[in-house]
Amino acid sequence: MTPSKSWLAMLNSRKVGHATGLTLLSLTVAISGCSSIGQSQTSGLNSDNATAVISDSEANAQPNSEAAKKLNDLAVSAKRSEESCVDDCDDVDAIAYVDDDIESYEDIDSQPALIDIEDDDIDDLDNEVEGERLGVEHVPLNAISPQTLQAFVEVIDVIRHDYVKPVNDEMLFQQAITGMLEKLDKHAEYLTPENYDNLRSFTDGEIAQVGLVVRYNPSQQAWVVTSVLSQSSAKQEGIKVGDRLLRIKNAELTSDMTEQDVQQLLSGIAGSQVEVTVMSAQGSSRRNITLQRNLAADNELTVTVKDGIAIIRLPVFQNGSKDQLISALKQTGAAVTGVVIDVRNNPGGVLSSAIDIGSLFIKEGDLIQVRSRTNHSQLIKPKGKPYLSDLPVVVLQNRYSASAAEVLASSFKSNQRAQIVGEQSFGKGTVQEVVPLKSGGGIKLTVAEYRSTKGELIDGIGVKPDVVLAHDGSDWQQTAVNLLLSQDRPFGIKFDTKFDDDSLMLNDY
């Protein structure tokens, strides 16, 4: 198939001395090989024309840059795709097998461990394997309309020539990738090789900060940076004391927020990133900066016993949280007649850790439902011994309890195993997976969503509390303890000091 006269006329209409004609013409001819119905076509191109050379007479066009070579390769690949096109070349929804080099990092709520999975009314699972990430085969360029590819290349060409400042081609391509992922959902993210390596260094599901301390200044009607911690990403990016923090992610900072609100938006799973908008103290410039959460926060799981009620503070779900919990209960040396699980401000973490802890309290039934892109529902069951299944439980949550924390709360609520007390949770009900790229770096991609065992949505909604508590300065933990003390508690348990995970010693009181 040869390019239409209208395309040629449009390309030749630019007479400002740019080399657009050669660039776009080569790509246009190369990508037009297959019709939309998948019929094999031939073009009038010979082998010499298969290589689309991107040239430019302007100094800032950077014709020999890596990005220019990528555009050139795009045209070559399109030509090859055209030549190999067969009747089924428009089938872009075929299921592909998982590549062996795909890695999964549960510390950022990645692919969960699917335990004792049951499929909900699924007749044909031939294409699905437990734990397998379902994807799409390599997409032939003929699956993308020539007009779309033409527009992409033309936009880059216009930016290179007409933007007010010289632009680096590599930066343009990285920003294009970033924009593509961000438009999918707010959790998808492109990781440069450096950011990908930094993320891999965090494997335990820790909470981390960006190193900013801010306070609201009524006279300036703005949130002002009061401290920038050393060795932090904020320090590295040149944020200074006195600068104004305007936005975090897509949230505009307002006067009715608290310092806790702002810090919760800034903090998150170690190694992850957050975009902020900062204005200089003089108000002369505004910058959008991507900060990495690289300063460890307080991640310690703690257990205190008050009036026979164990208060378990879970700031994040880490690898080994279950062992830490049992060890902490053992060290108290006290008999326990009820449990408060405090997941306020918990952003999630290792999803399988939440399953492990829920399994300590829930003897039977399903914990959570996971749905992949195929909309197959998979139910995760408890695993291990439910040592604490007979103790009454209150789960204490707030608006910042998210992800794995919501999995735990939903599991308790679905099984009528605990009272959920506090505020409606954050509403982050999706699972992300980090996929390394052979070209370097990686992407964080949403691969599944989880729901309650009844199929109720969590993402964008959260887990509703059974007992709502208001921000009135009261002690929420004491309120939760009082709820348990008002219940009939027939007996208590005490962990023997001879702790062995395989033969845990419990005494009834």
URPELIN-V432665 format. One record per residue. RES is the residue in three letters. PSI is psi in radians with two decimals (NA if undefined). Layout:
res->RES psi->PSI
res->RES psi->PSI
//
This chain:
res->MET psi->2.25
res->THR psi->2.75
res->PRO psi->2.53
res->SER psi->2.77
res->LYS psi->-0.56
res->SER psi->-0.67
res->TRP psi->-0.81
res->LEU psi->-0.69
res->ALA psi->-0.70
res->MET psi->-0.73
res->LEU psi->-0.64
res->ASN psi->-0.12
res->SER psi->-0.35
res->ARG psi->2.02
res->LYS psi->0.75
res->VAL psi->0.37
res->GLY psi->0.22
res->HIS psi->2.84
res->ALA psi->0.43
res->THR psi->-0.69
res->GLY psi->-0.86
res->LEU psi->-0.79
res->THR psi->-0.96
res->LEU psi->-0.61
res->LEU psi->-0.75
res->SER psi->-0.76
res->LEU psi->-0.69
res->THR psi->-0.82
res->VAL psi->-0.69
res->ALA psi->-0.65
res->ILE psi->0.07
res->SER psi->0.33
res->GLY psi->-0.52
res->CYS psi->2.40
res->SER psi->2.96
res->SER psi->-0.28
res->ILE psi->0.20
res->GLY psi->0.28
res->GLN psi->2.46
res->SER psi->2.27
res->GLN psi->2.85
res->THR psi->2.67
res->SER psi->2.96
res->GLY psi->0.21
res->LEU psi->2.42
res->ASN psi->3.13
res->SER psi->-0.49
res->ASP psi->-0.57
res->ASN psi->-0.17
res->ALA psi->-0.40
res->THR psi->1.99
res->ALA psi->1.87
res->VAL psi->2.16
res->ILE psi->1.91
res->SER psi->2.87
res->ASP psi->2.47
res->SER psi->-0.27
res->GLU psi->2.53
res->ALA psi->-0.60
res->ASN psi->0.05
res->ALA psi->-0.36
res->GLN psi->1.06
res->PRO psi->-0.39
res->ASN psi->0.17
res->SER psi->2.87
res->GLU psi->-0.65
res->ALA psi->-0.70
res->ALA psi->-0.68
res->LYS psi->-0.63
res->LYS psi->-0.71
res->LEU psi->-0.70
res->ASN psi->-0.77
res->ASP psi->-0.57
res->LEU psi->-0.77
res->ALA psi->-0.73
res->VAL psi->-0.78
res->SER psi->-0.64
res->ALA psi->-0.70
res->LYS psi->-0.77
res->ARG psi->-0.68
res->SER psi->-0.67
res->GLU psi->-0.77
res->GLU psi->-0.54
res->SER psi->0.06
res->CYS psi->2.33
res->VAL psi->-3.05
res->ASP psi->-0.55
res->ASP psi->0.41
res->CYS psi->-0.17
res->ASP psi->0.12
res->ASP psi->1.66
res->VAL psi->0.11
res->ASP psi->0.22
res->ALA psi->2.55
res->ILE psi->2.33
res->ALA psi->2.68
res->TYR psi->2.72
res->VAL psi->2.34
res->ASP psi->2.56
res->ASP psi->-0.43
res->ASP psi->0.13
res->ILE psi->2.29
res->GLU psi->2.63
res->SER psi->2.29
res->TYR psi->1.83
res->GLU psi->-0.27
res->ASP psi->-0.19
res->ILE psi->0.61
res->ASP psi->0.80
res->SER psi->-2.86
res->GLN psi->2.12
res->PRO psi->2.75
res->ALA psi->2.06
res->LEU psi->1.93
res->ILE psi->2.23
res->ASP psi->1.00
res->ILE psi->2.40
res->GLU psi->2.36
res->ASP psi->2.40
res->ASP psi->1.71
res->ASP psi->0.86
res->ILE psi->2.11
res->ASP psi->-0.60
res->ASP psi->1.86
res->LEU psi->0.46
res->ASP psi->-0.53
res->ASN psi->0.04
res->GLU psi->2.35
res->VAL psi->2.41
res->GLU psi->2.28
res->GLY psi->-0.03
res->GLU psi->2.42
res->ARG psi->2.07
res->LEU psi->2.36
res->GLY psi->-2.85
res->VAL psi->2.50
res->GLU psi->2.81
res->HIS psi->2.23
res->VAL psi->2.10
res->PRO psi->2.55
res->LEU psi->-0.40
res->ASN psi->-0.22
res->ALA psi->-0.28
res->ILE psi->2.35
res->SER psi->2.49
res->PRO psi->-0.61
res->GLN psi->-0.68
res->THR psi->-0.82
res->LEU psi->-0.65
res->GLN psi->-0.78
res->ALA psi->-0.71
res->PHE psi->-0.86
res->VAL psi->-0.68
res->GLU psi->-0.68
res->VAL psi->-0.78
res->ILE psi->-0.73
res->ASP psi->-0.76
res->VAL psi->-0.75
res->ILE psi->-0.77
res->ARG psi->-0.57
res->HIS psi->-0.66
res->ASP psi->-0.23
res->TYR psi->2.62
res->VAL psi->-0.45
res->LYS psi->2.67
res->PRO psi->2.44
res->VAL psi->2.37
res->ASN psi->2.28
res->ASP psi->-0.70
res->GLU psi->-0.69
res->MET psi->-0.70
res->LEU psi->-0.77
res->PHE psi->-0.74
res->GLN psi->-0.69
res->GLN psi->-0.59
res->ALA psi->-0.74
res->ILE psi->-0.78
res->THR psi->-0.80
res->GLY psi->-0.67
res->MET psi->-0.75
res->LEU psi->-0.72
res->GLU psi->-0.49
res->LYS psi->-0.33
res->LEU psi->-1.01
res->ASP psi->3.00
res->LYS psi->-0.16
res->HIS psi->-0.34
res->ALA psi->2.52
res->GLU psi->2.45
res->TYR psi->2.31
res->LEU psi->2.04
res->THR psi->2.85
res->PRO psi->-0.69
res->GLU psi->-0.81
res->ASN psi->-0.60
res->TYR psi->-0.77
res->ASP psi->-0.70
res->ASN psi->-0.71
res->LEU psi->-0.68
res->ARG psi->-0.40
res->SER psi->-0.24
res->PHE psi->2.01
res->THR psi->0.01
res->ASP psi->0.00
res->GLY psi->0.67
res->GLU psi->2.75
res->ILE psi->2.51
res->ALA psi->2.85
res->GLN psi->2.91
res->VAL psi->-0.15
res->GLY psi->0.37
res->LEU psi->2.37
res->VAL psi->2.21
res->VAL psi->2.76
res->ARG psi->2.52
res->TYR psi->2.29
res->ASN psi->1.87
res->PRO psi->-0.65
res->SER psi->-0.60
res->GLN psi->-0.18
res->GLN psi->0.85
res->ALA psi->2.76
res->TRP psi->2.13
res->VAL psi->2.41
res->VAL psi->2.12
res->THR psi->-0.31
res->SER psi->2.47
res->VAL psi->1.99
res->LEU psi->2.48
res->SER psi->2.70
res->GLN psi->0.22
res->SER psi->2.82
res->SER psi->-0.54
res->ALA psi->-0.72
res->LYS psi->-0.77
res->GLN psi->-0.54
res->GLU psi->0.06
res->GLY psi->0.31
res->ILE psi->2.36
res->LYS psi->2.76
res->VAL psi->2.34
res->GLY psi->-0.35
res->ASP psi->2.69
res->ARG psi->2.32
res->LEU psi->2.01
res->LEU psi->-0.74
res->ARG psi->2.60
res->ILE psi->2.12
res->LYS psi->-2.15
res->ASN psi->0.22
res->ALA psi->2.12
res->GLU psi->2.27
res->LEU psi->2.29
res->THR psi->2.94
res->SER psi->-0.39
res->ASP psi->-0.01
res->MET psi->2.73
res->THR psi->2.91
res->GLU psi->-0.59
res->GLN psi->-0.70
res->ASP psi->-0.83
res->VAL psi->-0.77
res->GLN psi->-0.61
res->GLN psi->-0.60
res->LEU psi->-0.59
res->LEU psi->-0.57
res->SER psi->2.86
res->GLY psi->-2.89
res->ILE psi->2.31
res->ALA psi->2.33
res->GLY psi->-0.31
res->SER psi->3.00
res->GLN psi->2.78
res->VAL psi->2.41
res->GLU psi->2.32
res->VAL psi->2.71
res->THR psi->2.17
res->VAL psi->2.46
res->MET psi->2.44
res->SER psi->2.79
res->ALA psi->-0.56
res->GLN psi->-0.16
res->GLY psi->0.32
res->SER psi->-0.38
res->SER psi->2.64
res->ARG psi->2.32
res->ARG psi->2.44
res->ASN psi->2.11
res->ILE psi->2.38
res->THR psi->2.07
res->LEU psi->2.51
res->GLN psi->2.41
res->ARG psi->1.70
res->ASN psi->0.03
res->LEU psi->2.05
res->ALA psi->2.37
res->ALA psi->-2.96
res->ASP psi->1.84
res->ASN psi->0.20
res->GLU psi->2.22
res->LEU psi->2.27
res->THR psi->2.64
res->VAL psi->2.19
res->THR psi->2.61
res->VAL psi->2.20
res->LYS psi->2.04
res->ASP psi->0.64
res->GLY psi->0.05
res->ILE psi->2.15
res->ALA psi->2.13
res->ILE psi->1.91
res->ILE psi->2.00
res->ARG psi->2.00
res->LEU psi->1.60
res->PRO psi->-0.41
res->VAL psi->2.72
res->PHE psi->2.02
res->GLN psi->2.89
res->ASN psi->2.21
res->GLY psi->0.14
res->SER psi->-0.62
res->LYS psi->-0.80
res->ASP psi->-0.68
res->GLN psi->-0.68
res->LEU psi->-0.85
res->ILE psi->-0.69
res->SER psi->-0.72
res->ALA psi->-0.67
res->LEU psi->-0.68
res->LYS psi->-0.70
res->GLN psi->-0.38
res->THR psi->-0.57
res->GLY psi->0.23
res->ALA psi->2.67
res->ALA psi->2.42
res->VAL psi->2.23
res->THR psi->-0.07
res->GLY psi->2.86
res->VAL psi->2.32
res->VAL psi->2.10
res->ILE psi->1.91
res->ASP psi->1.83
res->VAL psi->0.47
res->ARG psi->2.42
res->ASN psi->0.16
res->ASN psi->2.03
res->PRO psi->-0.04
res->GLY psi->-2.14
res->GLY psi->-2.35
res->VAL psi->1.95
res->LEU psi->-0.71
res->SER psi->-0.44
res->SER psi->-0.67
res->ALA psi->-0.65
res->ILE psi->-0.74
res->ASP psi->-0.77
res->ILE psi->-0.72
res->GLY psi->-0.59
res->SER psi->-0.34
res->LEU psi->-0.47
res->PHE psi->-0.39
res->ILE psi->2.07
res->LYS psi->-0.75
res->GLU psi->2.96
res->GLY psi->-3.07
res->ASP psi->2.58
res->LEU psi->-0.88
res->ILE psi->2.77
res->GLN psi->2.31
res->VAL psi->2.31
res->ARG psi->2.25
res->SER psi->-3.04
res->ARG psi->-0.38
res->THR psi->-0.04
res->ASN psi->0.30
res->HIS psi->2.29
res->SER psi->2.26
res->GLN psi->2.24
res->LEU psi->2.23
res->ILE psi->2.23
res->LYS psi->2.83
res->PRO psi->2.73
res->LYS psi->2.68
res->GLY psi->-3.02
res->LYS psi->2.26
res->PRO psi->1.24
res->TYR psi->-0.53
res->LEU psi->0.44
res->SER psi->-0.28
res->ASP psi->-0.03
res->LEU psi->2.41
res->PRO psi->2.54
res->VAL psi->2.48
res->VAL psi->2.26
res->VAL psi->2.15
res->LEU psi->2.05
res->GLN psi->2.84
res->ASN psi->-2.96
res->ARG psi->-0.23
res->TYR psi->0.08
res->SER psi->2.10
res->ALA psi->2.82
res->SER psi->-2.02
res->ALA psi->-0.54
res->ALA psi->-0.61
res->GLU psi->-0.55
res->VAL psi->-0.80
res->LEU psi->-0.85
res->ALA psi->-0.75
res->SER psi->-0.66
res->SER psi->-0.79
res->PHE psi->-0.73
res->LYS psi->-0.74
res->SER psi->-0.57
res->ASN psi->0.13
res->GLN psi->0.74
res->ARG psi->-0.29
res->ALA psi->2.77
res->GLN psi->2.34
res->ILE psi->2.13
res->VAL psi->2.43
res->GLY psi->-2.23
res->GLU psi->2.94
res->GLN psi->2.37
res->SER psi->3.11
res->PHE psi->-0.77
res->GLY psi->0.77
res->LYS psi->1.65
res->GLY psi->0.66
res->THR psi->2.78
res->VAL psi->2.24
res->GLN psi->2.62
res->GLU psi->2.44
res->VAL psi->2.13
res->VAL psi->2.03
res->PRO psi->2.54
res->LEU psi->2.41
res->LYS psi->-0.45
res->SER psi->-0.04
res->GLY psi->2.60
res->GLY psi->-2.72
res->GLY psi->-3.14
res->ILE psi->2.53
res->LYS psi->2.10
res->LEU psi->2.42
res->THR psi->2.11
res->VAL psi->-0.21
res->ALA psi->2.92
res->GLU psi->2.65
res->TYR psi->2.59
res->ARG psi->3.03
res->SER psi->2.89
res->THR psi->-0.34
res->LYS psi->0.03
res->GLY psi->0.18
res->GLU psi->2.39
res->LEU psi->2.49
res->ILE psi->-0.68
res->ASP psi->2.21
res->GLY psi->-0.09
res->ILE psi->-0.88
res->GLY psi->-3.09
res->VAL psi->2.16
res->LYS psi->2.40
res->PRO psi->2.67
res->ASP psi->-0.59
res->VAL psi->2.06
res->VAL psi->2.29
res->LEU psi->2.44
res->ALA psi->2.75
res->HIS psi->1.40
res->ASP psi->0.25
res->GLY psi->0.00
res->SER psi->2.82
res->ASP psi->1.82
res->TRP psi->-0.67
res->GLN psi->-0.74
res->GLN psi->-0.62
res->THR psi->-0.75
res->ALA psi->-0.71
res->VAL psi->-0.75
res->ASN psi->-0.62
res->LEU psi->-0.74
res->LEU psi->-0.67
res->LEU psi->-0.44
res->SER psi->-0.15
res->GLN psi->2.77
res->ASP psi->2.11
res->ARG psi->1.71
res->PRO psi->-0.48
res->PHE psi->2.96
res->GLY psi->2.96
res->ILE psi->2.72
res->LYS psi->2.30
res->PHE psi->2.21
res->ASP psi->2.56
res->THR psi->-0.35
res->LYS psi->1.29
res->PHE psi->2.26
res->ASP psi->2.12
res->ASP psi->-0.48
res->ASP psi->-0.42
res->SER psi->1.20
res->LEU psi->2.30
res->MET psi->2.12
res->LEU psi->2.48
res->ASN psi->2.38
res->ASP psi->2.48
res->TYR psi->NA
//
